[in-house]
Amino acid sequence: MRSIWKGALTFGLVNVPVKVYSATEDHDVPLHQVHHEDGGRIRYQRVCEIDGQPVEYADIDRAYVDDGQTIVLTKDDLASLPAEKSREIDVVEFVPSEQVDLLTLDKAYYLEPDSKSPKAYVLLRKTLEQTDRTAIVRFTLRQKTRLAALRVRGDVLVLQTLLWSDEVREAAFPALDEDVRISKKELEMSAALVESYSSDFDPEEFVDEYQKELRTLIDAKIEAGEGFDVAETFGDEGKAEKGGEVIDLMEALRASVERTKAARKGGGAAAKDADDEDADEVGDDEKPSPKGKKATSKQSAPKKSAPKKSAPKKKAG
């Protein structure tokens, strides 16, 4: 593991240097989106909704919407906030462990002693164990003030961030306000059922069946030779830029109308070709023909059963 933060636990005059590590990781099989037709990678762009143009990340600010107004916060605005630069994890209080609501527990981190002697670290750990207390601490990580619970797990101190009180929703369900009568017999039967399922919890006995089956499916496809070179899923730079281009629908429609009018002045056949080409440019839900080729012949000869047969009517041209 690699530490993500260094600091010191402080309570009173006691200072415990520590390294912070993420205690959990995601075990989901990593997947990404591809085009169904050819397996090409799907790209996304940050696009301005006003001018329809892609925007570089460096040119993006943050904003807050309030009563129909957008309040823009620039990088300078955010930098002016008094961000806490302290590298200390301050112990605010020690509370009975049962008072920490499990619902408020969030991200967990391991703390490793970061000094020549781990004595102060071990002393704090043993104190928490013997008193059955949890330390409520406050610290800053990634420019955000965090509230956390410091507790013991085995021989390690664990820092678990807590949700702020206003981040926990109130459970207000009218049905629970009704007066429900439970008979003694029903309660006894329910307790007997619970007893029949009683066991000691061992998390290693449980597996994520979906992820397991997903991995089996992927392995089967690999063994069947259904995979292909990753490099083939990326287009060249020119194609990538073209594929990521956002088309302004109104501009495309306006250009189509103008081109159609110009084509009609030049002749009926030219107008028909222009209409077909413009329809391809605007786009619909049908699968597009490569580079617009053969699109006209497919539309003008819908009864054509196979490309080898000649069209029943002579194409305009």
Disulfide bonds with the S-S distance in Angstrom:
none
